[in-house]
């Protein structure tokens, strides 16, 4: 009997059911991540995948959960291949669940071919360095934390902050300037409430951006194990659009904290040795297997850019999830609770936010020749504002120097005019930089020590 026929044999040897996990004994020639078909006592079929194998035992996680399964009447068939997603460009404009099944009432699209959802890492020597600008229409991002095509730029948020609104706005407004290459958005939401899922669908439909978007929605009441698959199904269609259809793809994933919580839950059931705060020791490598699927292949026309969103537990940026994410990605955009409480949207913190690849994608021919100096001067001036505010809280505003008062007025204008914008306001990069100059013009020219004389003469006070 061939190895393949062994792998596809049906078994009724379930020895343990615990949470979304079952153990099957007496198996032959099965492998890690292999797809499994489970038939429950009522004849209904569910899907799962192998987490680990040892000798003649396989540990299988069930995507739809184990409710109703029994040890005696459950049949298991190993499919002989990993979880594969049928992919096609016709998936644009559609809404799917976390496993890639349509939930918009339309029939499943006919895939051109199937792709392993676990993908293959891009060979580092085949990568092309990210250098081109993606315009999000949001001044705090485009002006000071610019998103570069092929980059991984996460958003660090907190519970109750407006990251869902910001994610929807970026998905609607993101665009490639001055190129004919197609642009698409793949949006994956994990562990969200039903009303939030409806908000995303309605938002994309009303704005007309749904036709260039693929939505994957995993709801809070769906089995947690499905959350482990959702970002990988999203990245699989993104890879097809980018590397087979030559499109530029922006992948937005929210909320990666829900993904990590599911990973912790499954690892506990498996009996893995916990690491920091109970998360598995392989949390870093698992997140890297998702984030490193972004990039540009040298000689190719398409690209994948990622903006994962995560909520920091207790707003703690040193928590393992944001901490490890920061090691893997190229910067972060941090949402500030104090700004949000003052009614500023988007509440993007000026100083903790950073885009490490920004310097390579801005300047003449890409954005504008003064972009780098405007961003640098805004960072420097706003840092001075923070120091002056801290001093004023100790000695009182009346004891501040005249130039300190100027910086206080600059800080207020920066937050109300540059940072603040409507959730339907789409600013091009020229508008963003012009607003930056309007704000900087509140300072005396001698304070603009990061600008050139030519730039001051051309833009100051205009």
Beta strands, then each sheet from edge to edge (+ up, - down):
strand 1: 10-11
strand 2: 14-18
strand 3: 21-25
strand 4: 34-39
strand 5: 45-54
strand 6: 57-62
strand 7: 75-82
strand 8: 84-87
strand 9: 95-97
strand 10: 113-116
strand 11: 133-134
strand 12: 147-148
strand 13: 154-157
strand 14: 183-192
strand 15: 213-219
strand 16: 248-254
strand 17: 303-311
strand 18: 331-334
strand 19: 354-355
sheet 1: 1+ 7- 4+ 5- 6+ 3- 2+
sheet 2: 8+ 10-
sheet 3: 9+ 15+ 14+ 16+ 17+ 13+ 18+ 19-
sheet 4: 11+ 12-
end
